[in-house]
Each structure stands twice: as structure tokens, then as C-alpha cells.
Amino acid sequence: MDYPLRLVFWETTNACNLKCVHCRACPADERSPLELSTDRSRELLTEIASFARPVVVLSGGEPLVREDIHDIASFGTGLGLRMVLATNGTTLDAAAAGRLKAAGIQRISVSLDGANASTHDRFRQLPGCFDAALTGIEHLRQAEIPFQINTTVSRNNLAELPDVLELALSLGAVALHLFLLVPTGCGKDLSDEDMISAREYEDTLCWLCDASQSGRIELKATCAPHYARIVRQRAREQGTGNREQSTDTQHPAPNTHSKGCLAGTGVCFVSYRGEVFPCGYLPVSAGNVLQTPLSRIWAESELFRQLRDPSLLTGKCGGCEFKRVCGGCRARAYAVSGDYLSEEPHCAYMPR
């Protein structure tokens, strides 16, 4: 395939014990009868393994509310897939960590949306969830499961990002991934004061680029495709890196950073009902695995075809020299304009 499937985010359930203000979904208190069953889950994983070898992220909601999540993980591991899991960490105990280890889970992400309980608990709307997440992380450490910290960036925690980095290091995390907020799902109700400006996005990504040079921990920006541009610009300014890193505006630089927005080009999202989306933040369906095999959806979807053609981008993204390595966040464009091919609304760069 010209566009190999590299990463599948699978919303195994929409049930969750938290009600986070920024959630891309609107989580429910109870599991839905429309969730893919254990048998159907195995069929989905078998289908994925038949045409690709992506990383499969078991997410939610909160995936640990599914009693069969360990069986699902183990089945995927047996197929040769790299199985990882995303959790809020609040329900992780020693027994759960041990079962995830035995199921072959290779990495777990735990969300920490601040460097302290005050910030995190306010964002997650549950007192005590920061301390509960830290306890969950300790159980992962004891089980020797590699873990990363996921942090959603907003005005509430922007000033704390250096402290979040230091916290991740002190906890022994293998990575810190920053998620630049997309106003979708529950996030639609966030006020303008919660969203950082385009200039603040730029400054945050420049800080992340500089911090990554220390090599102390893996750092990654998600839903921030202009990071691929910033990496090249700063390498050019500093005279570092190879030619591809600093000057190529058309192709991903080998062994450095891939193309910015991977929605529909290297990534897809499968909802708890089997709907396939370009990513979890772009609520436009490309099909449903209950009716069409994922391999056909990935290869033949008109939606994915459009997302793979940068010549279709409009506005300043359409005229940007970095459009093939950045592409702008298609989910953020859709959330703001209703058109997933329109320009990225939170980018401060003006194309030449």
C-alpha cells in the first residue's frame, strides 16, 4: 500500500468513570450494548493483522471498564500486533497491572493534565484523581510495564508544561506526549479562554522542539502537525541536522519526524460501534467494520483519498510550502469551519 496503516486507535468502550471537560467523546456511565463484542473484537483484530501491522491503541472511554480487555489484548498479541493501552490510571491496581503485563501490553499511556492535583483534578472533574493516577503509575512500575504521560494542553496548564516534563521524568515515564486541544465532543463546550492562541501553539511547539534535543525522554506533539514544520525551521536556523531535516518541505524527513497530520494517511480510529474515522477528533465516518472490512475502508474510502491529496487543501494550507509535511490539523479545521480540507485555524505561520 502507498499508505500503510501505522496506528489504530480503537475506542473499545464509551463508558468512563470520569467526565473530563475536554474529552473528544461524551462518555457514558454504563457500557453500551452496541460495543463490539469479545468475538467481534477478535474478528476486528484478525482483520487488521491480515493486511497491516500497526500499533493498536486500546482506548475509550476507559478501556479498563471492559472485563474482557485483557483477553482482547492477549488475542492481539498472539496475532503479532503491538498492543498498547490508554487509561486515566485511576482504576489501575496491582492485579490489573499484572493481567495487562501477562496479556502482552507493551506500553500504557496515563493522562496527567497538570503538574499538580489542583490543575489535573479541575480538568478531570473528580477530586483525588491525580493521586489515584499516580498510584496507578506506581503499579505499572512494579509490573515493569513501560508507560508514557499524555497531557492535553490548554490555557489551564500551559504554564505548567515544564513542570509536567519534570514530573514525567521523575516518575520514570518513557515518553511525554502533548495533545493540542481540538474543540470536539465535550471539548466543544470549552470557552475561548480555555483554548490557547495560534501564537501560543507556536511557542509551545518551539519549546517542545528545544526540550526534545536533551534526549532525556521521548517527546511528541499530537494534533499539532505544524510541529513537522517547526522542526525543519529550527534545524535550519541552528544549522543542525541533515538536509532533509532542515530544508525538505515536500517529504517526511527519514529517521526524524513523519508527516504532521496522519489522519486517514497513517492513522485511523474505530469507534465502540465499529465506525471508522480518520482520527478520534474528526467525526466524519469512512464506513463501519460491521458492514465493510477495515482493509477495504482503508484502501477505498473517498474520505481517506481526499485526506491523502494535499492539492485539495484550501486557504493558507493550500498555498503553504510545508503542506506535504504538515498538512494542518484536519480535525481542527473541521471543528471550526465544517470543512476538513480548509486551513488550520490555529497556525501562526504565514506561507511564503
N, C-alpha and C positions, 0 to 999 in steps of 0.2 A: 504493500500500500504506500502511496505517496504521503499519506498522513497516518502513521502508525498510532494506535491508541496507547497512550503512555500512562494515563491516570484515570481511574473510575472512582468517582465519589458516589457512594450508594447510601441513600437515606433509608436505612433498614427499618426505621420507625419514625413516626412524627410525635410520639409521646416523649415527654421530658418532665423532670422534677423541678425545672427552673422555668422562669418566664422572662428571659433576658430582653432588654429593651431594643437591642439591635439585631435580633435573630432574623435570619433570612427567611425563616418559616414562621408560622404561628402555631407553636407546639400545643399539643393536647395533653390533658391529664391522664387519659387512658389510651391504650393501644387501639388502633383502628382494625376492624375486621377486613379492611381492604389491603392490609400489609401483605407482601409476598410471603407465602407460607414457607415452612422449612424446606419442603420438597421443591417448591418453585424457586426458592433461593438457590438450591443446589443446581437446578437447571440453568439458572442465570449464570452462575459461576462456570459451569461446564461450557456454556455458550461462549463466554468471554475467553476461556482458555483455548477454545477451538480456533481462534483467529488472532489472538494477541497475547502479550504477556505484560499487562500493565500492573502498576501498583493499584490495589483495591483498598479504598478507604471505607471502612465500615463506620458510618456516621448516623446522625439522627437529626432532630430529637436527641435523645440519649440512648445510644445503642445498648447499653447495659441493662435497660429495662426488658430486653428480649431474653427470655430464659434460654433460647437456643443459639444465642450469639456465639458461644464458644464452639458449638457444633458446626455452625456456618463457617467460622474462621478455620477450623480444623479441616473441613472439606476443601476450602480454597487452597490451603497449604498443601494438601495432598495432590492437588492439580498442578502444583508448581507455581502458583501465583504468590506474589509478595503481598501478604495480608497485613494491614495496619488498621488502627482504630482511633477514632476521635471521641473524646469524652470530656465532660465538665469536671470529672475527677471526684465528685462529692460522694459517690457511692462505691468507690474503689476500696475494698478491704483486702486482707491478705489472701483470703480464699479466692476472690475474683481475680486478683493478680496472678495467682498460681495457675488458675484454669486458663487464663489468656496466654501465659507462657507455654503451657502444655499444648495449646491449640496452634502454636507456631506464629503468634502475632509478633511481628518483627520491630514495630515501633508504635508507640502510643502518643498522641498529642493531648495535652491537657491545657484548657483555656485559662489564662490568667490575664484579666483585663485591667491590671493595675499593679503597682508595686507594693500595695498595702491593702488591708481588709476594707478600709473605708471606701476606696475607689472601686475595687472589684465588686464588693457586695452591693454597692449602689447601682452599678451597671447590671448586675445579675439579679437584683431584686430579691435577695434572700440573705438575711443576716447569718453570718457564720460560714458561708460557702467558700470564702477564701481559705480559711483554716482547714475546712474539710478537704479542699483540693490539695493543699499542702500535705495533709495526712495521706491522701490517695497517692501522691507522688512518692512519698516515703515507702509505701507498699510496693510501688513499681521498682524502686531502687533495691529493695530487699529481694525482689523476684528477679533482679538483673534484666529487666526489660528496658531497652533504650527508650527515652521519652524526649519529646520536644514541647516547648511552650508556644501556644498560639495566642496572640494578642490582637484584638480589634482596636484600631486607632481611631480615637475621636477627640473632640475638644477636652473631654473629661480627663483623659490620661496622657495627652500629648506631652506635657512637661515631664512626665514620669518615665518616658521611654528609656533614657539612660539607666535609670534605677531598675526598670524591668529587665534590661540586659544583664545588669549585675546580679539580679535575683536569679535569673536563669542560669548564670554561671555558677552561683553559689549552690544551687540545687543539684548541679551535675547534669543539666539538660544537654543533649547533643545538638540542639538547634533551637533557634528562636525565629518564628515566622510571624511577620506583621501582616495583618489583614486590613487593607484600607477600605473603610466602610462603604458599602453600597446600599443606598436607600431603597430596599426592597423588603417584602414580608413585614415583620413588625418594625423594621427599620424605617418604613415609610412614615411612621408617626414621630420620628425624631425631629426636633426643631432645627432650624437653620443654625442655631447656636451650637448644636452638638456636632455638626459637620465641620471639618476643618476646610480651610480655603484652598484654592489651587496653589497659591504660593506656599502654604503650609505643607501641602503634599510634596511639593518640590523640595522644600527644606528638609522634610522628614526622610525622603529618599536619598538625598545627598548625605545626610547624617548616617543612614544605614550603609551606604556605599563606603564611606570613610571607616565606619566601625568594622566592616567586613574585612578590611585589609589587615587587621590584627591577627586573624586566623584563630582566635580563641574559641570560636563557636560558629557553626553554620548559621548564616543569616539569610533570610529570604523574604521578599515582598510579594504578597498575593493580592490580586485585584489592583495592581499598580504596574501595568505594563510599561509605563514610561520609565521604569527603573532600567530597562534594557538600553534606553537612550542615554540616561544619566551615566551608566557605567562607561559607555563609549566616550561621552563628552569629558568626563573627569579623567579617564585614561589619556585622552588627547591633551588635556590641559597640563597633566602632571608628567607627560612623556613616559608613561609606564605602559606595560602590556604589549602585546604583539599588534600587528597591523589590523587584524580582524577585530580585536577588542576596541581599537581606538578610532578606526576610520570607516569600517564597513557599515553602511546604513541600509543595506539590502538583505543581508543574510545573518542568521544567528551566528555568533562567534563560537567556533569549536572549543569545547572544554571550558567554556566560561559561563555565559548566561544564554538561555534559549530565548526564543521569541517571546515577547511580552504577554499578550493575551492568547491563551491556549484554548479558549472556549470553542469547541467544535473542531479544533485542529489537532490537538493532542490530548484533550480532556473532554469527558462528558459526565453528566450527573444523572443518576437513576433514582427516581423518587420512590417512596414507600409503596406507591400504587403501580409502579412499573413505567411511568412516563420518563422519557429520555429528554434531557435538556442539555444545551451546550455547556452550562455550568450551573451551580446551585443558585446563582444570583440573577440568571437570565431566564425568566419564566415563559419561554416560548418553546412549545413541545416539537420535537422532531419525530415522535412516534411513541409507541408503547411496546415493551418487550413481551407483553401478553398476547399481542397480535402479530408482531414482526420481530424476527431475530435481531439482536443488537448488532450483529455483523452487517446486516443489510441496512439498518438505520444509519450506522456509522459510514458505510460506503456510499449510500444512495440518497440520503436526505438532502432536499433542496436547501433547507436551512443551513446545514453544515457546508454545503457547496458555496453558499454566499459568504459565510464567515471565512472561508479559505481563500477568498479572492479579494485581496486588498485594493484592487482597482475599483471596487464597488463602494468604498468608503467615501463619505461626503464631508463637507465642511473642512475645517483646517486639517483633520486627519487625512482626508483625501489628497491634500496637497503637501503633506509632510514628507520630507526626505527619509524619515525614520519609520514610515508606516509598515514596512515589511519586517522590522524587528520589534516594533512596539504594537502598533495596531489600535491603541486606545482601548479602554475597558468597554467592551460591547454591552455589558450588563448595566454599567453606569449611564451610558448613552441611552439605553432603552428606558431606564428608570426616569430619566429627566425629560426625554423628548418623545418616547414611544417608538423610536426608530433605532434598531440595534446597529444600523450602519452609519448613524450620524456621528458627529465629532464627540470625542471625550470631553465632557463638561468640566472636569477638574484637572486640567492640564494647563500649566502656565507657559509652556513653550510655544513660541510663535515660529512656524516653519519658515525656512528661507525662501 
